[in-house]
Amino acid sequence: MRSTARNAAQIGAIVRRVRRLQRLSQTELGDRIGLRQATISKLEKGEPATQISTLLDTLTALNLELAIVSRKAVSKNDLQEIF
């Protein structure tokens, strides 16, 4: 699976989709990495205060990884979507 995300909401949506595909509840995912269900919920909603370590631990628990690549040319609409 390959997904592209350019903002916190998109990252959260990917995490939610993969968690559901793996038939895990937010509580079960949180238990795997020592986090509360509420923290997983905030991550999936794309709340901006999520710590990078929380994101990385969550990705690891879901057998995902973060890849940083150069972006294609950015359009005005892309910038509005980010901000």
mmCIF file of the N, C-alpha and C atoms, coordinates in Angstrom:
data_MODEL
# 
_entry.id   MODEL 
# 
loop_
_atom_site.group_PDB 
_atom_site.id 
_atom_site.type_symbol 
_atom_site.label_atom_id 
_atom_site.label_alt_id 
_atom_site.label_comp_id 
_atom_site.label_asym_id 
_atom_site.label_entity_id 
_atom_site.label_seq_id 
_atom_site.pdbx_PDB_ins_code 
_atom_site.Cartn_x 
_atom_site.Cartn_y 
_atom_site.Cartn_z 
_atom_site.occupancy 
_atom_site.B_iso_or_equiv 
_atom_site.pdbx_formal_charge 
_atom_site.auth_seq_id 
_atom_site.auth_comp_id 
_atom_site.auth_asym_id 
_atom_site.auth_atom_id 
_atom_site.pdbx_PDB_model_num 
ATOM 1   N N  . MET A 1 1  ? 0.832   -1.176 0.000  1.00 0.00 ? 1  MET A N  1 
ATOM 2   C CA . MET A 1 1  ? 0.000   0.000  0.000  1.00 0.00 ? 1  MET A CA 1 
ATOM 3   C C  . MET A 1 1  ? 0.883   1.248  0.000  1.00 0.00 ? 1  MET A C  1 
ATOM 4   N N  . ARG A 1 2  ? 0.530   2.194  -0.808 1.00 0.00 ? 2  ARG A N  1 
ATOM 5   C CA . ARG A 1 2  ? 1.263   3.454  -0.859 1.00 0.00 ? 2  ARG A CA 1 
ATOM 6   C C  . ARG A 1 2  ? 0.243   4.578  -0.812 1.00 0.00 ? 2  ARG A C  1 
ATOM 7   N N  . SER A 1 3  ? 0.395   5.464  0.150  1.00 0.00 ? 3  SER A N  1 
ATOM 8   C CA . SER A 1 3  ? -0.496  6.608  0.292  1.00 0.00 ? 3  SER A CA 1 
ATOM 9   C C  . SER A 1 3  ? 0.338   7.869  0.446  1.00 0.00 ? 3  SER A C  1 
ATOM 10  N N  . THR A 1 4  ? -0.193  8.960  -0.035 1.00 0.00 ? 4  THR A N  1 
ATOM 11  C CA . THR A 1 4  ? 0.475   10.245 0.090  1.00 0.00 ? 4  THR A CA 1 
ATOM 12  C C  . THR A 1 4  ? -0.350  11.140 1.002  1.00 0.00 ? 4  THR A C  1 
ATOM 13  N N  . ALA A 1 5  ? 0.326   11.797 1.920  1.00 0.00 ? 5  ALA A N  1 
ATOM 14  C CA . ALA A 1 5  ? -0.343  12.730 2.822  1.00 0.00 ? 5  ALA A CA 1 
ATOM 15  C C  . ALA A 1 5  ? 0.460   14.024 2.861  1.00 0.00 ? 5  ALA A C  1 
ATOM 16  N N  . ARG A 1 6  ? -0.259  15.122 2.838  1.00 0.00 ? 6  ARG A N  1 
ATOM 17  C CA . ARG A 1 6  ? 0.406   16.423 2.884  1.00 0.00 ? 6  ARG A CA 1 
ATOM 18  C C  . ARG A 1 6  ? -0.012  17.267 4.071  1.00 0.00 ? 6  ARG A C  1 
ATOM 19  N N  . ASN A 1 7  ? -0.857  16.711 4.913  1.00 0.00 ? 7  ASN A N  1 
ATOM 20  C CA . ASN A 1 7  ? -1.234  17.445 6.125  1.00 0.00 ? 7  ASN A CA 1 
ATOM 21  C C  . ASN A 1 7  ? -1.652  16.447 7.202  1.00 0.00 ? 7  ASN A C  1 
ATOM 22  N N  . ALA A 1 8  ? -1.864  16.953 8.401  1.00 0.00 ? 8  ALA A N  1 
ATOM 23  C CA . ALA A 1 8  ? -2.168  16.094 9.545  1.00 0.00 ? 8  ALA A CA 1 
ATOM 24  C C  . ALA A 1 8  ? -3.474  15.334 9.359  1.00 0.00 ? 8  ALA A C  1 
ATOM 25  N N  . ALA A 1 9  ? -4.482  15.966 8.769  1.00 0.00 ? 9  ALA A N  1 
ATOM 26  C CA . ALA A 1 9  ? -5.772  15.297 8.562  1.00 0.00 ? 9  ALA A CA 1 
ATOM 27  C C  . ALA A 1 9  ? -5.624  14.102 7.616  1.00 0.00 ? 9  ALA A C  1 
ATOM 28  N N  . GLN A 1 10 ? -4.808  14.247 6.588  1.00 0.00 ? 10 GLN A N  1 
ATOM 29  C CA . GLN A 1 10 ? -4.597  13.152 5.648  1.00 0.00 ? 10 GLN A CA 1 
ATOM 30  C C  . GLN A 1 10 ? -3.822  12.004 6.297  1.00 0.00 ? 10 GLN A C  1 
ATOM 31  N N  . ILE A 1 11 ? -2.850  12.336 7.122  1.00 0.00 ? 11 ILE A N  1 
ATOM 32  C CA . ILE A 1 11 ? -2.112  11.295 7.853  1.00 0.00 ? 11 ILE A CA 1 
ATOM 33  C C  . ILE A 1 11 ? -3.070  10.549 8.770  1.00 0.00 ? 11 ILE A C  1 
ATOM 34  N N  . GLY A 1 12 ? -3.910  11.287 9.475  1.00 0.00 ? 12 GLY A N  1 
ATOM 35  C CA . GLY A 1 12 ? -4.882  10.674 10.372 1.00 0.00 ? 12 GLY A CA 1 
ATOM 36  C C  . GLY A 1 12 ? -5.835  9.744  9.644  1.00 0.00 ? 12 GLY A C  1 
ATOM 37  N N  . ALA A 1 13 ? -6.271  10.155 8.463  1.00 0.00 ? 13 ALA A N  1 
ATOM 38  C CA . ALA A 1 13 ? -7.192  9.328  7.669  1.00 0.00 ? 13 ALA A CA 1 
ATOM 39  C C  . ALA A 1 13 ? -6.517  8.028  7.240  1.00 0.00 ? 13 ALA A C  1 
ATOM 40  N N  . ILE A 1 14 ? -5.253  8.092  6.894  1.00 0.00 ? 14 ILE A N  1 
ATOM 41  C CA . ILE A 1 14 ? -4.511  6.882  6.511  1.00 0.00 ? 14 ILE A CA 1 
ATOM 42  C C  . ILE A 1 14 ? -4.386  5.948  7.703  1.00 0.00 ? 14 ILE A C  1 
ATOM 43  N N  . VAL A 1 15 ? -4.022  6.495  8.850  1.00 0.00 ? 15 VAL A N  1 
ATOM 44  C CA . VAL A 1 15 ? -3.902  5.676  10.063 1.00 0.00 ? 15 VAL A CA 1 
ATOM 45  C C  . VAL A 1 15 ? -5.246  5.006  10.372 1.00 0.00 ? 15 VAL A C  1 
ATOM 46  N N  . ARG A 1 16 ? -6.336  5.760  10.304 1.00 0.00 ? 16 ARG A N  1 
ATOM 47  C CA . ARG A 1 16 ? -7.663  5.213  10.582 1.00 0.00 ? 16 ARG A CA 1 
ATOM 48  C C  . ARG A 1 16 ? -8.009  4.075  9.611  1.00 0.00 ? 16 ARG A C  1 
ATOM 49  N N  . ARG A 1 17 ? -7.751  4.314  8.325  1.00 0.00 ? 17 ARG A N  1 
ATOM 50  C CA . ARG A 1 17 ? -8.074  3.311  7.310  1.00 0.00 ? 17 ARG A CA 1 
ATOM 51  C C  . ARG A 1 17 ? -7.294  2.011  7.545  1.00 0.00 ? 17 ARG A C  1 
ATOM 52  N N  . VAL A 1 18 ? -6.005  2.132  7.813  1.00 0.00 ? 18 VAL A N  1 
ATOM 53  C CA . VAL A 1 18 ? -5.184  0.939  8.021  1.00 0.00 ? 18 VAL A CA 1 
ATOM 54  C C  . VAL A 1 18 ? -5.578  0.241  9.321  1.00 0.00 ? 18 VAL A C  1 
ATOM 55  N N  . ARG A 1 19 ? -5.845  1.009  10.363 1.00 0.00 ? 19 ARG A N  1 
ATOM 56  C CA . ARG A 1 19 ? -6.275  0.402  11.630 1.00 0.00 ? 19 ARG A CA 1 
ATOM 57  C C  . ARG A 1 19 ? -7.547  -0.421 11.423 1.00 0.00 ? 19 ARG A C  1 
ATOM 58  N N  . ARG A 1 20 ? -8.491  0.154  10.705 1.00 0.00 ? 20 ARG A N  1 
ATOM 59  C CA . ARG A 1 20 ? -9.749  -0.556 10.451 1.00 0.00 ? 20 ARG A CA 1 
ATOM 60  C C  . ARG A 1 20 ? -9.536  -1.785 9.567  1.00 0.00 ? 20 ARG A C  1 
ATOM 61  N N  . LEU A 1 21 ? -8.659  -1.668 8.573  1.00 0.00 ? 21 LEU A N  1 
ATOM 62  C CA . LEU A 1 21 ? -8.353  -2.825 7.726  1.00 0.00 ? 21 LEU A CA 1 
ATOM 63  C C  . LEU A 1 21 ? -7.764  -3.972 8.546  1.00 0.00 ? 21 LEU A C  1 
ATOM 64  N N  . GLN A 1 22 ? -7.019  -3.615 9.585  1.00 0.00 ? 22 GLN A N  1 
ATOM 65  C CA . GLN A 1 22 ? -6.418  -4.615 10.464 1.00 0.00 ? 22 GLN A CA 1 
ATOM 66  C C  . GLN A 1 22 ? -7.382  -5.048 11.575 1.00 0.00 ? 22 GLN A C  1 
ATOM 67  N N  . ARG A 1 23 ? -8.600  -4.532 11.502 1.00 0.00 ? 23 ARG A N  1 
ATOM 68  C CA . ARG A 1 23 ? -9.662  -4.884 12.458 1.00 0.00 ? 23 ARG A CA 1 
ATOM 69  C C  . ARG A 1 23 ? -9.265  -4.606 13.903 1.00 0.00 ? 23 ARG A C  1 
ATOM 70  N N  . LEU A 1 24 ? -8.642  -3.445 14.106 1.00 0.00 ? 24 LEU A N  1 
ATOM 71  C CA . LEU A 1 24 ? -8.257  -3.006 15.448 1.00 0.00 ? 24 LEU A CA 1 
ATOM 72  C C  . LEU A 1 24 ? -9.137  -1.838 15.871 1.00 0.00 ? 24 LEU A C  1 
ATOM 73  N N  . SER A 1 25 ? -9.507  -1.817 17.130 1.00 0.00 ? 25 SER A N  1 
ATOM 74  C CA . SER A 1 25 ? -10.177 -0.641 17.674 1.00 0.00 ? 25 SER A CA 1 
ATOM 75  C C  . SER A 1 25 ? -9.099  0.380  18.050 1.00 0.00 ? 25 SER A C  1 
ATOM 76  N N  . GLN A 1 26 ? -9.515  1.584  18.301 1.00 0.00 ? 26 GLN A N  1 
ATOM 77  C CA . GLN A 1 26 ? -8.555  2.590  18.758 1.00 0.00 ? 26 GLN A CA 1 
ATOM 78  C C  . GLN A 1 26 ? -7.936  2.167  20.084 1.00 0.00 ? 26 GLN A C  1 
ATOM 79  N N  . THR A 1 27 ? -8.732  1.562  20.949 1.00 0.00 ? 27 THR A N  1 
ATOM 80  C CA . THR A 1 27 ? -8.232  1.095  22.250 1.00 0.00 ? 27 THR A CA 1 
ATOM 81  C C  . THR A 1 27 ? -7.186  0.005  22.063 1.00 0.00 ? 27 THR A C  1 
ATOM 82  N N  . GLU A 1 28 ? -7.458  -0.946 21.173 1.00 0.00 ? 28 GLU A N  1 
ATOM 83  C CA . GLU A 1 28 ? -6.499  -2.031 20.928 1.00 0.00 ? 28 GLU A CA 1 
ATOM 84  C C  . GLU A 1 28 ? -5.193  -1.495 20.368 1.00 0.00 ? 28 GLU A C  1 
ATOM 85  N N  . LEU A 1 29 ? -5.277  -0.552 19.442 1.00 0.00 ? 29 LEU A N  1 
ATOM 86  C CA . LEU A 1 29 ? -4.062  0.049  18.895 1.00 0.00 ? 29 LEU A CA 1 
ATOM 87  C C  . LEU A 1 29 ? -3.304  0.796  19.981 1.00 0.00 ? 29 LEU A C  1 
ATOM 88  N N  . GLY A 1 30 ? -4.023  1.567  20.770 1.00 0.00 ? 30 GLY A N  1 
ATOM 89  C CA . GLY A 1 30 ? -3.387  2.293  21.868 1.00 0.00 ? 30 GLY A CA 1 
ATOM 90  C C  . GLY A 1 30 ? -2.703  1.366  22.853 1.00 0.00 ? 30 GLY A C  1 
ATOM 91  N N  . ASP A 1 31 ? -3.354  0.242  23.159 1.00 0.00 ? 31 ASP A N  1 
ATOM 92  C CA . ASP A 1 31 ? -2.763  -0.736 24.087 1.00 0.00 ? 31 ASP A CA 1 
ATOM 93  C C  . ASP A 1 31 ? -1.443  -1.292 23.552 1.00 0.00 ? 31 ASP A C  1 
ATOM 94  N N  . ARG A 1 32 ? -1.341  -1.456 22.243 1.00 0.00 ? 32 ARG A N  1 
ATOM 95  C CA . ARG A 1 32 ? -0.105  -1.984 21.639 1.00 0.00 ? 32 ARG A CA 1 
ATOM 96  C C  . ARG A 1 32 ? 1.088   -1.073 21.887 1.00 0.00 ? 32 ARG A C  1 
ATOM 97  N N  . ILE A 1 33 ? 0.821   0.219  22.006 1.00 0.00 ? 33 ILE A N  1 
ATOM 98  C CA . ILE A 1 33 ? 1.939   1.173  22.113 1.00 0.00 ? 33 ILE A CA 1 
ATOM 99  C C  . ILE A 1 33 ? 1.883   2.004  23.388 1.00 0.00 ? 33 ILE A C  1 
ATOM 100 N N  . GLY A 1 34 ? 1.011   1.622  24.303 1.00 0.00 ? 34 GLY A N  1 
ATOM 101 C CA . GLY A 1 34 ? 0.958   2.295  25.599 1.00 0.00 ? 34 GLY A CA 1 
ATOM 102 C C  . GLY A 1 34 ? 0.340   3.680  25.560 1.00 0.00 ? 34 GLY A C  1 
ATOM 103 N N  . LEU A 1 35 ? -0.642  3.873  24.686 1.00 0.00 ? 35 LEU A N  1 
ATOM 104 C CA . LEU A 1 35 ? -1.323  5.167  24.587 1.00 0.00 ? 35 LEU A CA 1 
ATOM 105 C C  . LEU A 1 35 ? -2.810  4.996  24.857 1.00 0.00 ? 35 LEU A C  1 
ATOM 106 N N  . ARG A 1 36 ? -3.429  6.074  25.292 1.00 0.00 ? 36 ARG A N  1 
ATOM 107 C CA . ARG A 1 36 ? -4.869  6.048  25.538 1.00 0.00 ? 36 ARG A CA 1 
ATOM 108 C C  . ARG A 1 36 ? -5.635  6.093  24.221 1.00 0.00 ? 36 ARG A C  1 
ATOM 109 N N  . GLN A 1 37 ? -6.848  5.605  24.249 1.00 0.00 ? 37 GLN A N  1 
ATOM 110 C CA . GLN A 1 37 ? -7.727  5.641  23.081 1.00 0.00 ? 37 GLN A CA 1 
ATOM 111 C C  . GLN A 1 37 ? -7.903  7.073  22.604 1.00 0.00 ? 37 GLN A C  1 
ATOM 112 N N  . ALA A 1 38 ? -8.015  8.006  23.532 1.00 0.00 ? 38 ALA A N  1 
ATOM 113 C CA . ALA A 1 38 ? -8.213  9.412  23.172 1.00 0.00 ? 38 ALA A CA 1 
ATOM 114 C C  . ALA A 1 38 ? -7.047  9.959  22.351 1.00 0.00 ? 38 ALA A C  1 
ATOM 115 N N  . THR A 1 39 ? -5.848  9.481  22.629 1.00 0.00 ? 39 THR A N  1 
ATOM 116 C CA . THR A 1 39 ? -4.677  9.926  21.872 1.00 0.00 ? 39 THR A CA 1 
ATOM 117 C C  . THR A 1 39 ? -4.742  9.421  20.437 1.00 0.00 ? 39 THR A C  1 
ATOM 118 N N  . ILE A 1 40 ? -5.153  8.174  20.263 1.00 0.00 ? 40 ILE A N  1 
ATOM 119 C CA . ILE A 1 40 ? -5.311  7.617  18.918 1.00 0.00 ? 40 ILE A CA 1 
ATOM 120 C C  . ILE A 1 40 ? -6.393  8.387  18.168 1.00 0.00 ? 40 ILE A C  1 
ATOM 121 N N  . SER A 1 41 ? -7.478  8.700  18.846 1.00 0.00 ? 41 SER A N  1 
ATOM 122 C CA . SER A 1 41 ? -8.565  9.464  18.235 1.00 0.00 ? 41 SER A CA 1 
ATOM 123 C C  . SER A 1 41 ? -8.075  10.823 17.745 1.00 0.00 ? 41 SER A C  1 
ATOM 124 N N  . LYS A 1 42 ? -7.303  11.511 18.568 1.00 0.00 ? 42 LYS A N  1 
ATOM 125 C CA . LYS A 1 42 ? -6.769  12.826 18.183 1.00 0.00 ? 42 LYS A CA 1 
ATOM 126 C C  . LYS A 1 42 ? -5.853  12.714 16.964 1.00 0.00 ? 42 LYS A C  1 
ATOM 127 N N  . LEU A 1 43 ? -5.011  11.686 16.944 1.00 0.00 ? 43 LEU A N  1 
ATOM 128 C CA . LEU A 1 43 ? -4.127  11.468 15.797 1.00 0.00 ? 43 LEU A CA 1 
ATOM 129 C C  . LEU A 1 43 ? -4.949  11.244 14.532 1.00 0.00 ? 43 LEU A C  1 
ATOM 130 N N  . GLU A 1 44 ? -5.979  10.415 14.623 1.00 0.00 ? 44 GLU A N  1 
ATOM 131 C CA . GLU A 1 44 ? -6.797  10.111 13.456 1.00 0.00 ? 44 GLU A CA 1 
ATOM 132 C C  . GLU A 1 44 ? -7.608  11.322 12.981 1.00 0.00 ? 44 GLU A C  1 
ATOM 133 N N  . LYS A 1 45 ? -7.897  12.239 13.877 1.00 0.00 ? 45 LYS A N  1 
ATOM 134 C CA . LYS A 1 45 ? -8.618  13.464 13.506 1.00 0.00 ? 45 LYS A CA 1 
ATOM 135 C C  . LYS A 1 45 ? -7.685  14.507 12.906 1.00 0.00 ? 45 LYS A C  1 
ATOM 136 N N  . GLY A 1 46 ? -6.387  14.255 12.986 1.00 0.00 ? 46 GLY A N  1 
ATOM 137 C CA . GLY A 1 46 ? -5.422  15.193 12.426 1.00 0.00 ? 46 GLY A CA 1 
ATOM 138 C C  . GLY A 1 46 ? -5.143  16.381 13.311 1.00 0.00 ? 46 GLY A C  1 
ATOM 139 N N  . GLU A 1 47 ? -5.358  16.229 14.605 1.00 0.00 ? 47 GLU A N  1 
ATOM 140 C CA . GLU A 1 47 ? -5.091  17.341 15.514 1.00 0.00 ? 47 GLU A CA 1 
ATOM 141 C C  . GLU A 1 47 ? -3.598  17.664 15.482 1.00 0.00 ? 47 GLU A C  1 
ATOM 142 N N  . PRO A 1 48 ? -3.267  18.930 15.365 1.00 0.00 ? 48 PRO A N  1 
ATOM 143 C CA . PRO A 1 48 ? -1.881  19.337 15.126 1.00 0.00 ? 48 PRO A CA 1 
ATOM 144 C C  . PRO A 1 48 ? -0.920  19.141 16.294 1.00 0.00 ? 48 PRO A C  1 
ATOM 145 N N  . ALA A 1 49 ? -1.395  18.889 17.489 1.00 0.00 ? 49 ALA A N  1 
ATOM 146 C CA . ALA A 1 49 ? -0.501  18.784 18.642 1.00 0.00 ? 49 ALA A CA 1 
ATOM 147 C C  . ALA A 1 49 ? 0.079   17.385 18.836 1.00 0.00 ? 49 ALA A C  1 
ATOM 148 N N  . THR A 1 50 ? -0.173  16.469 17.920 1.00 0.00 ? 50 THR A N  1 
ATOM 149 C CA . THR A 1 50 ? 0.340   15.111 18.044 1.00 0.00 ? 50 THR A CA 1 
ATOM 150 C C  . THR A 1 50 ? 1.869   15.113 17.981 1.00 0.00 ? 50 THR A C  1 
ATOM 151 N N  . GLN A 1 51 ? 2.483   14.436 18.920 1.00 0.00 ? 51 GLN A N  1 
ATOM 152 C CA . GLN A 1 51 ? 3.944   14.359 18.945 1.00 0.00 ? 51 GLN A CA 1 
ATOM 153 C C  . GLN A 1 51 ? 4.428   13.416 17.849 1.00 0.00 ? 51 GLN A C  1 
ATOM 154 N N  . ILE A 1 52 ? 5.580   13.716 17.305 1.00 0.00 ? 52 ILE A N  1 
ATOM 155 C CA . ILE A 1 52 ? 6.148   12.873 16.244 1.00 0.00 ? 52 ILE A CA 1 
ATOM 156 C C  . ILE A 1 52 ? 6.401   11.466 16.768 1.00 0.00 ? 52 ILE A C  1 
ATOM 157 N N  . SER A 1 53 ? 6.785   11.319 18.014 1.00 0.00 ? 53 SER A N  1 
ATOM 158 C CA . SER A 1 53 ? 7.024   9.979  18.571 1.00 0.00 ? 53 SER A CA 1 
ATOM 159 C C  . SER A 1 53 ? 5.724   9.179  18.626 1.00 0.00 ? 53 SER A C  1 
ATOM 160 N N  . THR A 1 54 ? 4.607   9.838  18.908 1.00 0.00 ? 54 THR A N  1 
ATOM 161 C CA . THR A 1 54 ? 3.304   9.166  18.901 1.00 0.00 ? 54 THR A CA 1 
ATOM 162 C C  . THR A 1 54 ? 2.979   8.665  17.501 1.00 0.00 ? 54 THR A C  1 
ATOM 163 N N  . LEU A 1 55 ? 3.203   9.509  16.511 1.00 0.00 ? 55 LEU A N  1 
ATOM 164 C CA . LEU A 1 55 ? 2.955   9.113  15.126 1.00 0.00 ? 55 LEU A CA 1 
ATOM 165 C C  . LEU A 1 55 ? 3.839   7.937  14.734 1.00 0.00 ? 55 LEU A C  1 
ATOM 166 N N  . LEU A 1 56 ? 5.121   8.018  15.028 1.00 0.00 ? 56 LEU A N  1 
ATOM 167 C CA . LEU A 1 56 ? 6.047   6.953  14.641 1.00 0.00 ? 56 LEU A CA 1 
ATOM 168 C C  . LEU A 1 56 ? 5.725   5.646  15.344 1.00 0.00 ? 56 LEU A C  1 
ATOM 169 N N  . ASP A 1 57 ? 5.386   5.701  16.634 1.00 0.00 ? 57 ASP A N  1 
ATOM 170 C CA . ASP A 1 57 ? 5.004   4.482  17.358 1.00 0.00 ? 57 ASP A CA 1 
ATOM 171 C C  . ASP A 1 57 ? 3.739   3.864  16.757 1.00 0.00 ? 57 ASP A C  1 
ATOM 172 N N  . THR A 1 58 ? 2.782   4.721  16.386 1.00 0.00 ? 58 THR A N  1 
ATOM 173 C CA . THR A 1 58 ? 1.539   4.244  15.787 1.00 0.00 ? 58 THR A CA 1 
ATOM 174 C C  . THR A 1 58 ? 1.800   3.587  14.448 1.00 0.00 ? 58 THR A C  1 
ATOM 175 N N  . LEU A 1 59 ? 2.630   4.218  13.623 1.00 0.00 ? 59 LEU A N  1 
ATOM 176 C CA . LEU A 1 59 ? 2.964   3.637  12.324 1.00 0.00 ? 59 LEU A CA 1 
ATOM 177 C C  . LEU A 1 59 ? 3.646   2.293  12.486 1.00 0.00 ? 59 LEU A C  1 
ATOM 178 N N  . THR A 1 60 ? 4.552   2.185  13.443 1.00 0.00 ? 60 THR A N  1 
ATOM 179 C CA . THR A 1 60 ? 5.245   0.924  13.697 1.00 0.00 ? 60 THR A CA 1 
ATOM 180 C C  . THR A 1 60 ? 4.251   -0.160 14.112 1.00 0.00 ? 60 THR A C  1 
ATOM 181 N N  . ALA A 1 61 ? 3.319   0.193  14.983 1.00 0.00 ? 61 ALA A N  1 
ATOM 182 C CA . ALA A 1 61 ? 2.329   -0.782 15.453 1.00 0.00 ? 61 ALA A CA 1 
ATOM 183 C C  . ALA A 1 61 ? 1.437   -1.270 14.320 1.00 0.00 ? 61 ALA A C  1 
ATOM 184 N N  . LEU A 1 62 ? 1.255   -0.445 13.300 1.00 0.00 ? 62 LEU A N  1 
ATOM 185 C CA . LEU A 1 62 ? 0.433   -0.822 12.151 1.00 0.00 ? 62 LEU A CA 1 
ATOM 186 C C  . LEU A 1 62 ? 1.261   -1.395 11.000 1.00 0.00 ? 62 LEU A C  1 
ATOM 187 N N  . ASN A 1 63 ? 2.564   -1.581 11.250 1.00 0.00 ? 63 ASN A N  1 
ATOM 188 C CA . ASN A 1 63 ? 3.485   -2.100 10.237 1.00 0.00 ? 63 ASN A CA 1 
ATOM 189 C C  . ASN A 1 63 ? 3.577   -1.156 9.029  1.00 0.00 ? 63 ASN A C  1 
ATOM 190 N N  . LEU A 1 64 ? 3.634   0.131  9.326  1.00 0.00 ? 64 LEU A N  1 
ATOM 191 C CA . LEU A 1 64 ? 3.793   1.169  8.308  1.00 0.00 ? 64 LEU A CA 1 
ATOM 192 C C  . LEU A 1 64 ? 5.094   1.906  8.562  1.00 0.00 ? 64 LEU A C  1 
ATOM 193 N N  . GLU A 1 65 ? 5.528   2.674  7.581  1.00 0.00 ? 65 GLU A N  1 
ATOM 194 C CA . GLU A 1 65 ? 6.704   3.507  7.762  1.00 0.00 ? 65 GLU A CA 1 
ATOM 195 C C  . GLU A 1 65 ? 6.474   4.858  7.111  1.00 0.00 ? 65 GLU A C  1 
ATOM 196 N N  . LEU A 1 66 ? 7.214   5.819  7.563  1.00 0.00 ? 66 LEU A N  1 
ATOM 197 C CA . LEU A 1 66 ? 7.140   7.173  7.037  1.00 0.00 ? 66 LEU A CA 1 
ATOM 198 C C  . LEU A 1 66 ? 8.261   7.350  6.020  1.00 0.00 ? 66 LEU A C  1 
ATOM 199 N N  . ALA A 1 67 ? 7.917   7.788  4.824  1.00 0.00 ? 67 ALA A N  1 
ATOM 200 C CA . ALA A 1 67 ? 8.918   8.052  3.785  1.00 0.00 ? 67 ALA A CA 1 
ATOM 201 C C  . ALA A 1 67 ? 8.831   9.528  3.423  1.00 0.00 ? 67 ALA A C  1 
ATOM 202 N N  . ILE A 1 68 ? 9.955   10.185 3.369  1.00 0.00 ? 68 ILE A N  1 
ATOM 203 C CA . ILE A 1 68 ? 9.992   11.592 3.015  1.00 0.00 ? 68 ILE A CA 1 
ATOM 204 C C  . ILE A 1 68 ? 10.588  11.702 1.623  1.00 0.00 ? 68 ILE A C  1 
ATOM 205 N N  . VAL A 1 69 ? 9.821   12.279 0.719  1.00 0.00 ? 69 VAL A N  1 
ATOM 206 C CA . VAL A 1 69 ? 10.239  12.391 -0.672 1.00 0.00 ? 69 VAL A CA 1 
ATOM 207 C C  . VAL A 1 69 ? 10.025  13.818 -1.159 1.00 0.00 ? 69 VAL A C  1 
ATOM 208 N N  . SER A 1 70 ? 10.714  14.161 -2.212 1.00 0.00 ? 70 SER A N  1 
ATOM 209 C CA . SER A 1 70 ? 10.526  15.478 -2.815 1.00 0.00 ? 70 SER A CA 1 
ATOM 210 C C  . SER A 1 70 ? 9.125   15.563 -3.390 1.00 0.00 ? 70 SER A C  1 
ATOM 211 N N  . ARG A 1 71 ? 8.557   16.721 -3.281 1.00 0.00 ? 71 ARG A N  1 
ATOM 212 C CA . ARG A 1 71 ? 7.218   16.959 -3.783 1.00 0.00 ? 71 ARG A CA 1 
ATOM 213 C C  . ARG A 1 71 ? 7.222   17.302 -5.245 1.00 0.00 ? 71 ARG A C  1 
ATOM 214 N N  . LYS A 1 72 ? 6.106   17.009 -5.880 1.00 0.00 ? 72 LYS A N  1 
ATOM 215 C CA . LYS A 1 72 ? 5.906   17.493 -7.240 1.00 0.00 ? 72 LYS A CA 1 
ATOM 216 C C  . LYS A 1 72 ? 5.671   19.002 -7.137 1.00 0.00 ? 72 LYS A C  1 
ATOM 217 N N  . ALA A 1 73 ? 5.579   19.665 -8.258 1.00 0.00 ? 73 ALA A N  1 
ATOM 218 C CA . ALA A 1 73 ? 5.307   21.100 -8.253 1.00 0.00 ? 73 ALA A CA 1 
ATOM 219 C C  . ALA A 1 73 ? 4.035   21.363 -7.451 1.00 0.00 ? 73 ALA A C  1 
ATOM 220 N N  . VAL A 1 74 ? 4.078   22.384 -6.633 1.00 0.00 ? 74 VAL A N  1 
ATOM 221 C CA . VAL A 1 74 ? 2.958   22.725 -5.771 1.00 0.00 ? 74 VAL A CA 1 
ATOM 222 C C  . VAL A 1 74 ? 2.066   23.753 -6.454 1.00 0.00 ? 74 VAL A C  1 
ATOM 223 N N  . SER A 1 75 ? 0.771   23.451 -6.472 1.00 0.00 ? 75 SER A N  1 
ATOM 224 C CA . SER A 1 75 ? -0.174  24.406 -7.046 1.00 0.00 ? 75 SER A CA 1 
ATOM 225 C C  . SER A 1 75 ? -0.770  25.266 -5.939 1.00 0.00 ? 75 SER A C  1 
ATOM 226 N N  . LYS A 1 76 ? -1.458  26.302 -6.318 1.00 0.00 ? 76 LYS A N  1 
ATOM 227 C CA . LYS A 1 76 ? -2.117  27.193 -5.351 1.00 0.00 ? 76 LYS A CA 1 
ATOM 228 C C  . LYS A 1 76 ? -3.119  26.404 -4.522 1.00 0.00 ? 76 LYS A C  1 
ATOM 229 N N  . ASN A 1 77 ? -3.841  25.487 -5.135 1.00 0.00 ? 77 ASN A N  1 
ATOM 230 C CA . ASN A 1 77 ? -4.821  24.671 -4.410 1.00 0.00 ? 77 ASN A CA 1 
ATOM 231 C C  . ASN A 1 77 ? -4.151  23.773 -3.376 1.00 0.00 ? 77 ASN A C  1 
ATOM 232 N N  . ASP A 1 78 ? -2.980  23.245 -3.706 1.00 0.00 ? 78 ASP A N  1 
ATOM 233 C CA . ASP A 1 78 ? -2.260  22.415 -2.748 1.00 0.00 ? 78 ASP A CA 1 
ATOM 234 C C  . ASP A 1 78 ? -1.889  23.219 -1.511 1.00 0.00 ? 78 ASP A C  1 
ATOM 235 N N  . LEU A 1 79 ? -1.440  24.433 -1.700 1.00 0.00 ? 79 LEU A N  1 
ATOM 236 C CA . LEU A 1 79 ? -1.058  25.276 -0.573 1.00 0.00 ? 79 LEU A CA 1 
ATOM 237 C C  . LEU A 1 79 ? -2.269  25.598 0.299  1.00 0.00 ? 79 LEU A C  1 
ATOM 238 N N  . GLN A 1 80 ? -3.402  25.865 -0.314 1.00 0.00 ? 80 GLN A N  1 
ATOM 239 C CA . GLN A 1 80 ? -4.615  26.144 0.458  1.00 0.00 ? 80 GLN A CA 1 
ATOM 240 C C  . GLN A 1 80 ? -5.044  24.926 1.259  1.00 0.00 ? 80 GLN A C  1 
ATOM 241 N N  . GLU A 1 81 ? -4.835  23.729 0.712  1.00 0.00 ? 81 GLU A N  1 
ATOM 242 C CA . GLU A 1 81 ? -5.190  22.501 1.388  1.00 0.00 ? 81 GLU A CA 1 
ATOM 243 C C  . GLU A 1 81 ? -4.321  22.302 2.623  1.00 0.00 ? 81 GLU A C  1 
ATOM 244 N N  . ILE A 1 82 ? -3.075  22.720 2.564  1.00 0.00 ? 82 ILE A N  1 
ATOM 245 C CA . ILE A 1 82 ? -2.151  22.556 3.682  1.00 0.00 ? 82 ILE A CA 1 
ATOM 246 C C  . ILE A 1 82 ? -2.480  23.554 4.784  1.00 0.00 ? 82 ILE A C  1 
ATOM 247 N N  . PHE A 1 83 ? -2.739  24.787 4.387  1.00 0.00 ? 83 PHE A N  1 
ATOM 248 C CA . PHE A 1 83 ? -2.976  25.832 5.384  1.00 0.00 ? 83 PHE A CA 1 
ATOM 249 C C  . PHE A 1 83 ? -4.432  26.147 5.398  1.00 0.00 ? 83 PHE A C  1 
# 
